[in-house]
Amino acid sequence: MSRQISTFNCKTNSVNPATFPISSWEELDEKIALASEVHRLKIWQNSTVRVAFFASLCQKLQQTKSSLKAIYMAESSLNEDRFEREFQRMIRQIKAYSKEGLTLQDEGIKEVLVDRTLEKRWIPLGPAAVFGASNFPLAYGTLGGDTIGALATGCPVIVKGHPLHAGTSTFLADIALSLLDELKLARGIFSHVLDDGFEIGQRLIQDSRINVGAFTGSLSGGTTLFQLAQDRKSPIPFFAEMGSLNPVIIGKKTSNTESFVQHLATAITEDAGQFCTKPGLILIPTEDRNVFEESLTHHLQRANPFPMLHPSIYEKYNDRLAEIEKSHCLRRFEHEKKWYADPAISLISAEEFMDSKVLHQEVFGPFACLVSYDNVAEIQQIFSCIGGQLTTSIIDFHSEAKTLADFVQNFSGRIIFNGVPTGVVVERGMHHGGPFPSTTDVRFSSVGEASLKRFIRPICIQTH
């Protein structure tokens, strides 16, 4: 009997009853071979077929929504409201990306010159490896943005489901596979594998038949897979979204401080801070630090507690807090419930922050580092220490706002004025990416219609 994966419910403090088999190397090889054949025969590049599949997929997901919700909530420990928001985002992505795939297929440039005709258009890269995220089982999961984006461009996809929500991943995969059977389409269009370690994922990205990869997760996981993709005999595009500190820069004598701090506290603590856009670094004018700390403390003490996704993530969060506490004062707002994360803050000076590498990387959970600054030059020095970010928020800067924005755009994928960075929307104008270490390729987004361009390449047809 093959090894099995079990999942955990942090709300009930119990292992879920269902188990799921870990994929063998033979299964993986067979699924890659099927995907390679689908690409070679251009089976999935028929736009009519794709449109029918995506329309039926949305219907199937709506029909099975209640069953999916039960599995999702048991495995992720996320609540019903979060499920609903994430489910609607998954449906929105399928519909929007299906249309965008058709647009890109028809998009092209044709030029008639004196001695030749040039025609440039987009073509799919080929079999794609997608790695599901731990914190978004639907929106970044098995049928999430990476998978649907690749499928919408005509690429067959092999998904490595995340082991922390193996049941949700398997349920969604079964829906897609049953739909392929109903529509009499090749199973190699979509495949799904599971592993409780790293071997299957490493073998997947190193296989010469895989032509592109996408990942959402940790810096260590993303950089490892990226390096494997580049070390191949024929390197391939690999987009990893790896998290961010998402700095929030507070201007001097900020108006409506109390209202904004309340929104900020929610952004730090909601769903236990397990968002890639959680604000983890807050830059405060030195003269306002005490007032700001007092206000944020007030709201964090009253914030609703949330369980973390899994005991292993809870333990990693607490290990990071312990590491920070060795060299910095740490304030925790404790909860008594098992596996529920304690919000925490550390308040230090700009100089202390710049000297502390332990604070330069994301803490996955409801922690924020409050850094006091004296001038814009110190802010610029801080950004030079932390590198690329998914987002930067600028609050109530006035005369220096444009100068500051011009500077931080060199480090940021999205700049927010007078708002918090959480709440990524699936729209054409959204960009969810950024300079390293937030992602491996600053040119691309993992959200919105532009995300499809990760899975295509231009080709020029020249005729004489």
C-alpha positions in Angstrom: 0.0 0.0 0.0 1.3 3.5 -0.9 2.1 6.1 1.8 -0.8 8.3 2.7 -1.3 12.0 3.6 -3.6 13.0 6.4 -4.7 16.6 7.2 -5.4 18.4 10.4 -8.2 20.6 11.8 -6.8 23.2 14.1 -10.3 24.3 15.3 -11.1 20.8 16.6 -7.5 19.9 17.4 -7.9 16.6 15.5 -6.6 14.7 12.5 -9.2 14.6 9.7 -10.4 11.0 9.0 -9.7 10.8 5.2 -6.3 10.0 3.9 -4.8 10.5 0.4 -2.2 8.5 -1.4 1.2 10.0 -2.2 2.0 9.8 -5.9 4.7 7.4 -7.2 7.4 8.4 -9.6 5.8 6.1 -12.1 2.5 7.9 -11.9 4.3 11.3 -12.2 6.2 10.0 -15.3 3.0 8.8 -16.9 1.2 12.1 -16.3 4.1 14.2 -17.7 4.1 11.9 -20.8 0.3 12.5 -21.3 0.8 16.3 -21.0 3.7 16.2 -23.4 1.5 14.3 -25.9 -1.4 16.8 -25.5 1.0 19.7 -26.3 2.6 17.9 -29.2 -0.8 17.2 -30.8 -2.1 20.7 -30.0 -5.2 19.1 -28.6 -5.8 21.8 -26.0 -5.0 24.8 -28.3 -8.5 24.6 -29.7 -10.2 27.7 -28.3 -13.8 26.3 -28.7 -12.8 23.3 -26.6 -11.3 25.5 -23.8 -14.4 27.8 -23.7 -16.7 24.8 -23.3 -14.5 23.3 -20.6 -14.2 26.4 -18.5 -18.0 27.1 -18.7 -18.8 23.6 -17.5 -16.1 23.8 -14.8 -17.8 26.8 -13.3 -21.1 24.9 -13.3 -19.5 21.9 -11.7 -17.9 23.9 -8.9 -21.2 25.7 -8.1 -23.0 22.3 -8.0 -20.4 20.8 -5.6 -19.9 24.0 -3.5 -21.3 22.7 -0.2 -19.2 19.5 -0.3 -16.1 21.5 -1.1 -16.8 24.0 1.7 -16.9 21.2 4.3 -13.5 19.8 3.2 -12.0 23.2 2.9 -13.0 24.4 6.4 -11.9 21.2 8.0 -8.4 21.2 6.4 -7.6 24.9 6.4 -9.3 26.0 9.7 -10.5 29.0 7.8 -14.1 30.2 8.3 -17.2 30.2 6.1 -16.8 33.9 5.1 -13.3 33.3 3.9 -14.4 30.3 2.0 -17.1 32.3 0.2 -14.7 35.1 -0.7 -12.1 32.7 -2.0 -14.6 30.5 -3.9 -16.0 33.6 -5.7 -12.5 34.7 -6.5 -11.8 31.2 -8.0 -14.9 31.4 -10.2 -14.0 35.0 -11.2 -10.6 33.9 -12.3 -11.9 31.0 -14.4 -14.3 33.3 -16.3 -11.9 36.2 -16.7 -8.9 34.1 -17.7 -10.9 32.1 -20.2 -11.8 35.3 -22.0 -8.2 36.6 -21.8 -6.9 33.4 -23.3 -9.0 34.0 -26.3 -7.9 37.6 -26.6 -4.2 36.6 -26.5 -4.8 33.9 -29.0 -6.3 36.4 -31.4 -3.8 39.2 -30.6 -1.0 39.7 -33.1 0.9 42.1 -35.3 1.0 41.8 -39.1 3.3 44.0 -41.2 3.6 43.9 -44.9 7.1 45.2 -46.0 8.6 45.7 -49.4 10.2 42.2 -49.5 8.4 40.2 -46.8 5.4 39.9 -44.5 5.9 39.7 -40.7 3.3 38.2 -38.4 3.9 38.0 -34.7 1.6 36.1 -32.3 1.5 34.3 -29.0 1.9 30.6 -28.6 1.7 28.4 -25.4 4.9 27.4 -23.8 3.8 23.8 -23.2 3.4 21.5 -20.2 3.3 23.6 -17.0 4.1 22.6 -13.5 2.0 24.4 -10.9 2.7 24.2 -7.1 -0.4 24.9 -4.9 -0.1 27.4 -2.0 -0.8 26.6 1.6 -2.7 29.8 2.5 -5.1 29.9 -0.4 -6.5 26.4 -1.1 -8.9 27.8 -3.8 -7.5 31.0 -5.2 -3.9 29.8 -5.5 -4.7 26.1 -5.3 -5.4 23.2 -7.6 -7.8 25.2 -9.7 -6.5 28.6 -8.8 -4.9 31.4 -10.8 -1.7 29.7 -11.8 -3.5 26.6 -13.1 -6.3 28.4 -14.8 -3.9 31.0 -16.3 -1.8 28.2 -17.8 -4.8 26.3 -19.1 -6.4 29.4 -20.6 -3.3 29.9 -22.8 -3.4 26.4 -24.1 -0.8 24.8 -21.8 -1.5 21.4 -20.3 -1.0 21.5 -16.5 0.3 19.2 -13.9 -0.5 20.4 -10.4 1.4 19.4 -7.3 -1.3 19.8 -4.6 -0.3 21.2 -1.2 -0.2 18.4 1.4 -1.8 20.6 4.1 -5.1 20.6 2.2 -4.7 17.3 0.3 -8.5 16.7 0.4 -9.5 20.0 -1.0 -6.8 19.6 -3.7 -7.9 16.1 -4.6 -11.6 17.1 -4.6 -11.0 19.9 -7.1 -8.7 17.7 -9.2 -11.4 15.0 -9.4 -13.9 17.6 -10.6 -11.6 18.7 -13.5 -10.7 15.1 -14.4 -14.4 14.0 -14.4 -15.2 16.9 -16.6 -12.5 16.0 -19.1 -14.0 12.5 -19.3 -17.5 13.9 -19.7 -16.4 16.1 -22.6 -14.3 13.2 -24.0 -11.1 15.2 -23.7 -7.6 13.9 -23.2 -6.7 13.4 -19.5 -3.2 14.8 -20.2 -4.8 18.3 -20.3 -4.8 18.4 -16.5 -3.1 16.1 -14.0 -2.7 16.1 -10.2 0.0 14.7 -7.9 0.5 14.7 -4.2 3.6 14.4 -1.9 4.3 15.1 1.7 7.9 16.1 1.0 9.9 17.6 -1.8 10.9 14.6 -4.1 7.9 14.7 -6.4 8.1 18.5 -6.9 11.8 18.4 -7.6 11.4 15.6 -10.1 8.5 17.4 -11.7 10.4 20.7 -12.3 13.5 19.0 -13.4 11.8 16.9 -16.1 12.8 17.9 -19.6 9.2 17.7 -20.8 8.1 20.5 -18.5 8.4 23.9 -20.2 7.3 26.4 -17.5 6.6 26.5 -13.8 4.6 28.6 -11.2 4.8 28.6 -7.4 3.3 30.5 -4.5 4.9 29.9 -1.1 8.1 30.6 1.0 11.3 32.2 0.0 13.3 29.0 0.6 10.9 26.8 -1.4 10.6 29.3 -4.3 14.3 29.9 -4.7 15.1 26.2 -4.5 12.6 25.4 -7.3 13.7 28.4 -9.3 17.3 27.2 -9.1 16.4 23.7 -10.1 14.5 25.1 -13.1 17.6 27.2 -14.1 20.1 24.3 -13.6 18.4 22.1 -16.2 20.2 21.4 -19.4 17.5 23.6 -21.0 16.4 26.2 -18.4 12.8 27.2 -18.3 10.7 30.2 -17.1 9.8 29.8 -13.5 7.7 32.3 -11.6 7.7 32.1 -7.8 5.7 34.5 -5.6 7.5 34.2 -2.3 6.0 36.7 0.1 6.9 40.2 1.3 7.2 42.6 4.2 4.8 45.0 2.5 6.1 48.2 4.2 3.6 50.8 5.3 5.1 54.3 5.6 3.2 56.6 7.9 3.6 60.4 7.3 4.2 62.9 10.0 1.1 64.2 11.9 -1.1 61.7 10.1 -4.8 62.6 10.2 -7.5 60.1 11.1 -4.9 58.0 12.9 -7.3 56.0 14.9 -9.4 54.9 12.0 -6.4 53.9 9.9 -4.7 52.0 12.7 -7.9 50.0 13.2 -7.8 49.0 9.5 -4.1 48.2 9.9 -4.6 46.0 12.9 -7.3 44.0 11.0 -4.8 43.6 8.0 -2.2 42.3 10.4 -4.4 39.8 12.3 -7.1 38.7 9.8 -6.9 34.9 9.3 -3.9 34.9 11.5 -1.9 37.2 9.2 -1.5 34.4 6.7 -1.5 36.6 3.6 1.4 37.4 1.3 0.2 41.0 1.4 0.0 41.3 5.2 1.7 44.5 6.4 4.7 43.3 8.3 6.8 46.5 8.4 5.4 49.8 9.6 7.6 52.9 9.4 6.5 55.6 11.9 7.8 59.1 12.5 9.9 59.1 15.7 7.8 61.9 17.2 4.6 59.9 16.7 5.8 56.5 17.7 4.3 56.4 21.2 0.8 57.5 20.1 0.9 55.1 17.2 2.1 52.2 19.4 -0.6 52.9 22.0 -3.3 53.0 19.4 -2.2 49.8 17.6 -1.8 48.0 20.9 -5.4 48.9 21.8 -6.7 47.4 18.6 -4.5 44.3 18.6 -5.6 43.5 22.2 -9.2 43.5 20.9 -8.6 41.7 17.6 -10.5 38.5 17.0 -8.2 35.4 17.3 -7.7 33.1 14.3 -6.2 29.6 14.1 -3.3 29.0 11.9 -3.5 26.7 8.9 -1.7 23.8 10.5 0.3 23.0 13.6 3.5 23.1 11.6 2.8 26.6 10.5 1.9 27.6 14.0 5.2 26.2 15.3 7.2 28.0 12.6 5.6 31.2 13.5 6.4 30.8 17.2 10.0 29.8 16.3 10.4 33.1 14.3 9.0 35.1 17.2 11.5 33.4 19.6 14.3 34.1 17.2 13.3 37.8 17.1 12.9 38.0 20.9 16.6 36.9 21.3 17.7 40.4 20.2 14.7 42.6 20.3 11.9 43.5 22.7 8.7 41.7 21.6 5.2 42.3 22.7 2.7 39.4 22.4 -1.1 39.6 22.7 -1.7 36.1 23.9 -4.7 33.8 23.3 -5.4 30.6 25.2 -6.8 28.6 22.3 -4.5 25.9 21.0 -3.1 26.6 17.5 -4.5 30.2 17.5 -1.7 32.7 16.7 -0.8 35.4 19.1 -0.5 38.8 17.4 2.9 40.4 18.2 4.8 43.6 17.5 8.4 44.8 18.0 9.2 48.5 18.2 12.7 49.5 17.2 14.6 52.4 15.6 15.6 52.6 12.0 19.3 52.0 12.9 18.4 48.9 14.9 16.3 47.5 12.1 19.0 48.0 9.5 21.4 46.1 11.7 19.0 43.2 12.3 18.8 40.7 9.4 16.4 38.5 11.3 13.7 41.2 10.6 14.4 41.6 6.9 12.4 38.6 5.9 8.7 38.0 6.1 7.2 36.5 9.3 4.3 34.4 8.2 1.6 35.2 10.8 0.2 38.2 12.7 3.4 39.9 13.5 4.5 43.5 12.5 7.7 45.3 13.1 7.3 49.0 14.0 10.3 51.1 13.0 10.7 54.7 14.0 12.4 57.0 11.4 13.6 60.6 11.5 13.7 61.5 7.8 13.1 60.2 4.2 16.8 59.3 3.9 16.4 56.7 6.6 13.4 55.3 4.8 15.5 54.9 1.7 18.2 53.1 3.6 15.7 50.7 5.0 14.4 49.8 1.5 18.0 49.2 0.4 18.3 46.6 3.2 15.0 44.7 2.5 15.0 44.7 -1.3 11.9 44.0 -3.5 8.4 43.9 -2.1 5.0 43.0 -3.4 3.5 46.2 -2.0 4.4 49.5 -0.4 1.8 51.7 1.3 2.2 55.4 1.8 -0.1 57.1 4.4 -0.6 60.8 4.6 2.6 62.0 3.1 2.2 65.5 1.5 5.0 67.5 0.1 7.4 64.6 -0.1 4.9 62.0 -1.3 5.9 62.1 -5.0 9.6 61.9 -4.2 9.0 59.0 -1.9 6.8 57.2 -4.4 9.3 57.7 -7.2 11.9 56.0 -4.9 9.9 53.1 -3.6 8.6 52.1 -7.0 12.1 50.7 -7.6 11.4 48.2 -4.8 7.7 47.6 -5.3 5.1 45.8 -7.5 2.2 47.9 -6.2 2.0 51.2 -4.4 -1.0 52.0 -2.2 -1.8 55.5 -1.1 -3.8 55.8 2.1 -4.9 52.2 2.4 -3.8 48.8 3.5 -2.2 46.2 1.1 -4.5 43.3 1.8 -7.4 42.7 -0.5 -5.9 41.7 -3.9 -8.6 41.9 -6.6 -8.7 39.9 -9.9 -8.8 42.8 -12.3 -6.9 43.8 -15.4 -5.3 46.8 -13.6 -4.0 44.6 -10.7 -0.3 43.7 -10.5 0.7 41.1 -7.9 4.5 40.7 -8.3 7.6 42.6 -7.5 11.4 42.7 -7.5 13.3 39.9 -5.8 12.9 38.5 -3.2 9.2 39.0 -3.5 9.2 37.1 -6.8 11.7 35.5 -9.1 10.6 37.6 -12.1 9.7 41.3 -11.6 8.1 41.5 -15.1 5.1 39.3 -14.3 2.0 39.2 -12.1 0.4 36.1 -10.5 -3.0 37.8 -10.3 -5.1 39.4 -13.0 -5.3 38.8 -16.7 -1.7 39.8 -17.3 -0.7 36.7 -15.3 -1.4 34.6 -18.4 1.7 36.1 -20.1 3.8 33.9 -17.9 2.7 30.9 -19.9 3.1 32.1 -23.5 5.9 33.3 -25.8 5.9 35.3 -29.0 6.7 33.8 -32.4 7.3 35.6 -35.6 6.2 34.1 -39.0 8.2 35.7 -41.9 6.9 35.1 -45.4 8.7 36.1 -48.6 
